[in-house]
Amino acid sequence: MWIYSSAGVTVNNKRVSSSPNSLLLLSIQSNRKEKLKLYSYWRTAKKKNSFLRDFMANSGAEKLKLYSYWRSSCAHRVRIALALKGLEYEYIPVNFLKGDQFNPVNRFDPEDYLTINPMGTVPALVDGDIVISDSFAIIMYLDEKYPEPPLLPRDLHKRAINYQAMSIVLSGIQPHQNLAVIRYIEEKINSEEKTSWVNNAITKGFTALEKLLASSAGKHATGDEIYLADLFLAPQIHGAINRFQINMEPYPTLAKCYESYNDLPAFQNAVPEKQPDAPSTS
Ligand SMILES: N[C@@H](CCC(=O)N[C@@H](CS)C(=O)NCC(=O)O)C(=O)O
């Protein structure tokens, strides 16, 4: 696998050059004409990461792999990030209802999914030899490797609001509505208790988010650009409305952001209903 960074070029973990420019000369399979084409493309590419992205897409390098489940809001966040960064990936479904998390997910995986993510949850991203689970870690990894468009604003206050909104969803809401948790409540108590538990967690989180974002929001959570908070809000609101039938009227700021997300292709294509493992009737 080719890794290109400001520190140089690595192929299959072997440093082959300390100068990123020589990537072009190292495109071993290319003939002189192709090399010149690559070189002139690199010279004119506005952003180095778009060069890397295109080069990876055309070089036969292994594609990113995303272990996902259509309805997972955590995987949904990563799908948006991948789309915003313009990255192609292989979608590998992990079907929790069939217990895929305890088995090899498909015939190409020699080992159980738990060796990929010992927590047995999605998402997990595989980038060559690098395996990352947890949506936040994955999104930060992608943002650092492919800095355009940036997922964190430069303004420190706005950046802190993004972290805060992300954290409310990541640790204040989603864990309470997680499949394993709600199944447990349903089994040990009953389904009314499950519904009230989830509603309570979403209401508490959305009330806090509404207060946090009322003064910072533009078209999106912290202005008109898309940032980290938006990647966490969109899937959370989508699930709240479609899966848990939450009324968004008390949260006008969140509802307005959600409406704007629905206009953007990166968000439109990442929704659960459009994933390859979604049931056809959903
Ligand atoms: N903090 C983790 C949470 C991962 C997580 O809980 N994923 C859920 C789907 S959104 C899951 O895999 N649930 C399966 C289960 O609970 O068995 C992340 O953001 O990736």
PDBQT file of the ligand as one rigid body, heavy atoms in Angstrom, charges set to zero:
ROOT
HETATM    1  N1  LIG A 301     -18.609   4.889  20.286  1.00  0.00    +0.000 N 
HETATM    2  C1  LIG A 301     -18.763   3.897  19.259  1.00  0.00    +0.000 C 
HETATM    3  C2  LIG A 301     -20.093   3.197  19.462  1.00  0.00    +0.000 C 
HETATM    4  C3  LIG A 301     -20.304   2.059  18.476  1.00  0.00    +0.000 C 
HETATM    5  C4  LIG A 301     -21.691   1.472  18.580  1.00  0.00    +0.000 C 
HETATM    6  O1  LIG A 301     -22.283   1.399  19.661  1.00  0.00    +0.000 OA
HETATM    7  N2  LIG A 301     -22.231   1.035  17.440  1.00  0.00    +0.000 N 
HETATM    8  C5  LIG A 301     -23.537   0.461  17.405  1.00  0.00    +0.000 C 
HETATM    9  C6  LIG A 301     -24.282   0.901  16.157  1.00  0.00    +0.000 C 
HETATM   10  S1  LIG A 301     -24.556   2.626  16.128  1.00  0.00    +0.000 SA
HETATM   11  C7  LIG A 301     -23.449  -1.034  17.367  1.00  0.00    +0.000 C 
HETATM   12  O2  LIG A 301     -22.586  -1.555  16.705  1.00  0.00    +0.000 OA
HETATM   13  N3  LIG A 301     -24.349  -1.739  18.055  1.00  0.00    +0.000 N 
HETATM   14  C8  LIG A 301     -24.389  -3.154  18.025  1.00  0.00    +0.000 C 
HETATM   15  C9  LIG A 301     -24.768  -3.756  19.319  1.00  0.00    +0.000 C 
HETATM   16  O3  LIG A 301     -25.055  -3.012  20.229  1.00  0.00    +0.000 OA
HETATM   17  O4  LIG A 301     -24.755  -4.972  19.413  1.00  0.00    +0.000 OA
HETATM   18  C10 LIG A 301     -18.675   4.578  17.891  1.00  0.00    +0.000 C 
HETATM   19  O5  LIG A 301     -18.973   5.760  17.809  1.00  0.00    +0.000 OA
HETATM   20  O6  LIG A 301     -18.276   3.940  16.914  1.00  0.00    +0.000 OA
ENDROOT
TORSDOF 0
